[in-house]
């Protein structure tokens, strides 16, 4: 499937949205959740099913005409060259999942993907101790998504997009600030959308920056071990930010 049209003139994919979609899917399809709780690879189902629906519906969510986008947006704010769209509710709040069409998400082991990547990109040379790269790496012609998880139900997720363009990142509050990564402008974002579609500044921390023409987004999150819902962070925010920046600054583009 050619998915380039899904990424034109819209905000970039938010790796945390897959968890929110999973929460909505679990409520709408409880039988699938029962099977998940007994399956060994429940995280793999969440990745394949929730992320697939997100990709397909992304165009519906953000392909607005100029007047509609202006009405939906409270305020636009630019930080280090990145555009943030402040919204009252999550873009997923009014999504009717019953009308979504599911397509499979392509995944490969990282070693296999790097033999023929969709575009040149880099990965961290340093990862915090105790975090292991998940076996499946999601990708398309426009983005690549990796996740390093820990038995304590925290994880670091990295999304690399082929280019940033003029995309708008949907947020619910101004928990953002400018930072530098290897001397380059970037942003720090605290928070995420909760299951009710409202912004919560305690639900994760993210940094974003451009490197050699690619748009990188690296975040840290904590999930409930049973429901997979994103929960408030219990770790020290300043310590997490240092690790995020160290991971980011260890990335070198593969040519």
Secondary structure, DSSP 8 states (H G I E B T S, - for coil): ---GGGGTTS----TTHHHHHHHHHHHH-HHHHHHHHH-TTHHHHIIIIIHHHHHHHHHHHH---HHHHHHH-SEEEEETTEEEEE-SS-TTTT--GGG------EEE-HHHHTTS-SS-----S---TT-EE-S-EEE-SSEEEEEEE-TTSEEEEEEEES--TT-EEEESS--EEEEEETTEEEEEEEEEE-TTS-EEEEEEEEEEEEETTEEEEEEEEEB-TTT--B----S-HHHHHHHHHHHHHT-----
